[in-house]
Amino acid sequence: MSAISVGQAVVLGVVEGVTEFLPVSSTGHLKIAEGLMDIPVDDSSVVGFSAVIQVGAIAAVLVYFFKDIVRIVSAWFRGLTDREERYHHDYKFAWWVIYATLPIVLVGLAAKPLIDGPLGSLWVVAGSLIVGSGVMWCADQMGRHKRGEDDTSFKDAMLVGASQILALLFPGFSRSGATMSTALILDLDRVAATRLSFFLGIPALTGAGIYELKDALGAGVGAAPLAVGTVVSFVVAYASIAWLLKFVAKHSFNAFVLYRIAVGALLFGLLGTGVLDA
């Protein structure tokens, strides 16, 4: 018997697709959904499943930003042999994404027992949702929103990339929330902060999905639920990306802040009354 059924995989795929790139914590929402469906959130195969279906959401980013990614990757390859190309922003940006991914990879490998164990508790998720909301609100208020995507620097990429560690260690903080908040503090505008979050998420989330695939398949999740969850997350994530970029162009992050606080408070209530098991 698979630890996750095809029907449950559809639900989790929708949750992943909607929340992966919104600053509301996909990991937190997946854990809540798993808890409500009586799926053991600390099961290694379930943890692996959650990481693998993220690849569907990442595929949506690759498709949505295909032209941008081709431009950046092409500049990187040209710069390897052409010194003149190395002065172009796209070539530098490609290296920045690579360098900015290293901190989360190193911490992820070193802290995996904690991440899969005590830090995976729904109590941690609830607290991180609320604390992360405060960070996001402060970042949106502090940021001057005066710098665009072409104004990003190596320092920006490294700081924003390193902030992904917060979401890794504290599920519920939100990778998107952490990266967007850091970018806002660095005075990037909301659209530039959102796009930078997308690009920095590609290698980190893809690597996590590939790394966890063996656990998902080998420890109790069938190939069919994995495939279904990944495809569903791709379709839903594509629509979510398109909506988010339009939303942040005209609105602040306040709606996400209020939503996160509400979900965090609700989760505390469900855990405190025994409706959900941490």
Secondary structure, DSSP 8 states (H G I E B T S, - for coil): --SS-HHHHHHHHHHHHHHTTTTT-HHHHHHHHHHHTT--TT-HHHHHHHHHHHHHHHHHHHHHTHHHHHHHHHHHHHHHH-GGGGGSHHHHHHHHHHHHHHHHHHHHHHTHHHHHTGGG-HHHHHHHHHHHHHHHHHHHHH----B-GGG--HHHHHHHHHTHHHHHHSTTS-HHHHHHHHHHHTTB-HHHHHHHHHHHHHHHHHHHHHHHHHHHHHTT--HHHHHHHHHHHHHHHHHHHHHHHHHHTT--SHHHHHHHHHHHHHHHHHHHTTSS--
